[in-house]
Amino acid sequence: MTATVSILAEGQRRIDAPLRSALDRLDPATRHVCGYHLGFWDSDASPISGTGKGIRPALALLSAWAAGAGDEIGIPAAVACELIHNFSLLHDDVMDHDTERRHRTTAWAQFGVPAAILAGDALCSLASEVLAEAPSATKDWAVRCLTASTRRLIAGQAADLAFETQDQVSLAECLKMAADKTGALMACSASLGAVLADAPAELALGLAEFGEHLGLAFQLADDILGIWGNPERTGKPVLSDLRSRKKSVPVVYALASGTPAGDRLAVLYAQPDELNEAQLHEAAELVSEAGGKDWTEQRADEELEAALARIDSLLLPGPIAEDFTTLARQLSHRDR
């Protein structure tokens, strides 16, 4: 596989049946909400096709292949990572009060907050269960890697929420939050197949470092999309991060810039009332004027180059290295 679309599509194809099988372990009500969120069916149980991008499953499969393992190892790792990712999305939508994801009503908006929280909890528990059943001598270590990454993800989300009510957030704090919120699970996804395959430590650690850099590049690109992304492509409302006054990396950079634009942005962010449409557009212009957009894009490029350099250093088989590289380049510049 050399085209990114085919890498992602192949990952989704290979985990579709195992993912559905995992959901079948759940009680009917929770299974229904989970399958709705995952895009398997609509709210009335009518079958649809609207799953996510499949980034983490693709990385997990590639990591298993990089270690010389097959689907019997790669698929449990891929399914587990996808379950954790969607656990985080279900809870994230509740916390952010987002009513739209992937161009559909979010699970909590469709079924209520309690049902969405329980669905997220169910996916989180299923992830460890699926991974613990893998035919691998190192499955216990793989479960520990997954749960540790999940704790980091939760810490990043907690920081993201805390930032919304903090007057001062440093750029270093914001970058750590992004690394935890997105980089942790991306690092796990990029290495979990290799861990499950009992690969040499150098390979597993190298793939994790690749994923960590890629995850930060991905999150920085996502921060750009959260302000300037096209709703038709992102599936979220325009200026969504500014509407909720998130202190994402471009915003924090602008607020700390010491520029008139940054000072004006601070005034807008501090006002008690909701920002109207004119103020939201003004805020986006101020972030850009203060250098937040350019700095974030440059840092995303630097993280991408670090990820690619780490892959090069591992001396992987040509086709697998090419797939990792192609996927990384696409993900870190998606839909800008």
N, C-alpha and C positions, 0 to 999 in steps of 0.2 A: 504494500500500500504506500502510495506516495502523495496522494491528495488528502488534505486535512479532512475534507468532508467524508471521504471514504473511511478514514481512521475512526472518526466519531460514529459514523453510521454502522460500521462493523462492530464497534464496541457495544452500541445499543442493541444490535441484532443478537449478539451473543449472550447478553444478560437478560433479554426480554423474558424468556420462559423461566429462568431461575428466579428472577425478581417477582414475577407473578406467583410462582410457587411459594416464595417466602411470604407473600401477602396472604396466601391461603391458610396460613397458620393462625391468623388473627380472627377475632370475633367478627361477625358479619358487619356490624355497624362501623367498627374501626377500619376494617378492610375497605369498606366502601369509600370512606373519606380519604384513606391513603391512596387508593387507586384513582380517585378523582384528582388528587393533587399531582400524582405521577403522570397523569394524562392517558390512563388506560380506558377510562369511561367518563361520561358526563354525569351530572348530578342525578339524572334519572336512570343511571346504569347503562345507558346506550354506549356501545363501544365507539371510541374515537382514537385518533392518532395524534398525540400532541405532547410527547415526552420532551424532557429537557435536552440539553446539548450533548450530554454524555461525555463530558471532559474527563471526569475522574475515573469512570470505568475504562476509558481508552488508555489513560496513564497506567492504571493498575495492570491491565492486560499486557501493555508494552513492557512493564517492569518484569513481569513473569517471563515473557519471551526473551528479554535481555539476559535472564538467568538460565535460559535453556529449558524452561518448563513449558508445559502445555496448558490447555484450557482447564484441566482438572484442578490446577493451581490458580490460574489467572482469573477464572470466573468467580470463585468465592471471594477473592480479594476485590474484584471489580464490583460485585454486588454489595459487599459490605461498605465500600466507600460511597457508593451511590445512595445507600440507605442513610448513612450519616449525613451526607450532604442535604438530602431532602428533609431529614429531621430538623436540621438547622434552618432550612427555608420556611418550613411550616411555623416554627416558633418566631422566626425573624419577621414574618408577615404580621403575626399577632402583635409583636412588640412595636413595630413601625406603623401599625394601622394601615398597611397597604391593602388595597382592595382589588388590585389587578396584578397578575403574574402570568407570563407567557400568553398574554392577550386573553386571559380568562379570569373570572372572579376567583379570588383566593379562597382557600378552604375555610378559613375562619369566617369570611364574609358570606360564604354559601351555607355553612353548616353550624356556625357559632364558634365562639372562642373555646369553650370546654372541649368540643369534639376535635378541634384542630390541635390543641395541646396534647390530648391523648393520642392522636394520630402520630404526632412527632415523637412522643415517648415510645410508642410501639415500634416505629422504624429504628429508633436508637437501640432498643433491646434486640430487635431482629438482626441487626448488623453483627453484634458479637456472637449471636447464636449461629448464624450462617458461617462465620469465619471459624468458629470453634469446631465445626463439623468437617472442615477441609481435610483431605487425606495428606497430611503433612506432619512431620516430626517437630516442626517449629511453629505449629499453630498457636500454642500458648503464648509464645513471644510475639507473634503477629497480633493476637488479641490485645496484648499489653501495648503494642505500638499504636493500635487503633484507638484504644481508650485514652491513652495519654494525649494523642492528637485531638481527640474530642474535648478533653479538658482544656487544652489550649484554645480551641475554637470557642468554647463557652467563655473563657476569660476575655478573648477578643471582643465577643459580642457584649459582654458586661461592660467593658471599657467604652465601647461605642455608645452604649446607652448612657453611661455616666457622663460622657463628654457633652451630651446635649444640655445638661444643667450646670456644667462647670463654666465659670467665667473665663478661665485661662487653661488652655491646652497647648503643650509644647509640640513642636514638629516631631521630636524624638518619640514622645508618647504616642502620637498619632501613627507614626510608622510602625511602632511595636504593636499597636492595636491591629493594624492592617495585616502585619505578619502573622499574628495569632489567629485572627478571624478567617483569613483565607489561606495564608501560607502554610499553616499547620496541616490542614487536611490535604492540600495539594502535595506537600512533601510526603505525607503518608501514602497518598494514592500513587505517586511516582515510584515508591519503593516497596509497597506492601506485597506485591507479587513476588519480588525478589526475596523478601524476608520469608515468605511462606515457602519459597523454593529452596530455602537454606543456602542462599547465595553467599559468596565471600563477603565479609564485612565491608571491604573497600567498595564493592559494587553497590550494596544496599545503602551505605552512607552517601556515596556519590550521587545516587539517584535521588535520595532525600534532599541533598543540598540543591540539586537541579530543581526539584519541585518547590523548595522554599523560595528560591529566586523567582521562579516562574509564577508562584502564587502571589508574590508581592507585585510583580509586573502586571499580573492579571487584575489585582485589586486596584492598583493605581489607574489602569485603563477603565475599570468599572467606576471609579470615582469621577473620571472625566465624563463618562456616559450618564452618571447620576445627575449631572448639571446640564450637559450639552447634547446628550444622546437623542436620537430620533425615536419617539414613542412607538412608531410603527415597527421598529426593529428591536427595541429593547423590551417592549411589552409593559413599560411603566410610563406614568405621566411625565410630561416635560418638566424640567426643573425640580424633579421629585426630592432630591436631597436638600435643596434650598428650602423647599416648602416645609420640610420637617426640621429645618435648621440643623442638619447633621454637620458635625465638625469633621468632614472628610479632609483628606490631605490637601487638595487645592484650596479649600476654605481656610484651614489652619495656617497654611503658608501665607495666604493673603492677610489674615488677621495679624500675623506676627511680622509682617513686612515693614512696618513703620512708615508706610506710604499714605498719602491722603486717601487713596482708594481703599486701603485696608482699614483706615480709621472710620470711613463712612460705612463700610461693611459692618464693622463692629456695632455701630449705632443701629443699623437695620436689624442685626441679629439680637440686639438687646431689647428691642421694643416689645411690649407685652402682647400687642395684638397680632393676629395672623398677617403675614405679608400678602398684599394684594398682587395681582398679576404684574402691574407696572413695577412694583418694588422687587418682585422676583426676577424680572428681566434686568433691572438695575443691579441687583446683587450679582447676577451672573457676569455682567459687564465689569463690575468692580473686582471680582475674583480674578478675571483675566487681566485687567489693567494693573493689578497689584503683582502680577507675575505667577499666580497660582497655577494657571493652566499650563504655561510653558515649563515651569519647574517640574510639575508632576509628569508631564510627557517625557521630559529628559530623564527623570529618575526611572520611569518605566523602561525606557530604552536601555539604561545602564543595567537594570535587573535582568532584562532579557539577555543582554550580552554575557552577563555572568552565568546565567543558566546554560547558554549555548557553549560557553567555554568549559563548563563542568561536564557536559555530555561529551565534548570532544576529548576530554582528558581520560574518559573511561574506556576508550578504544573499543566501542561496541561493534558488533557486526554491521556492515554498511547499511542494509535496509532498515534495521531497527534504529540506528543512529539518525538516519534520514527522517524516519517517522517522528521521532522525538523532536527533532529540529523543526520540521514542518509544522507540527502541532504547536510548538512553543511560539513560533513566529506569528502564527494566526491568532492565537489566544491573547497575546500581549498587545495586539493592535486591533482587536475586534470592533468593528462597526463604529470607528471614530468618525 
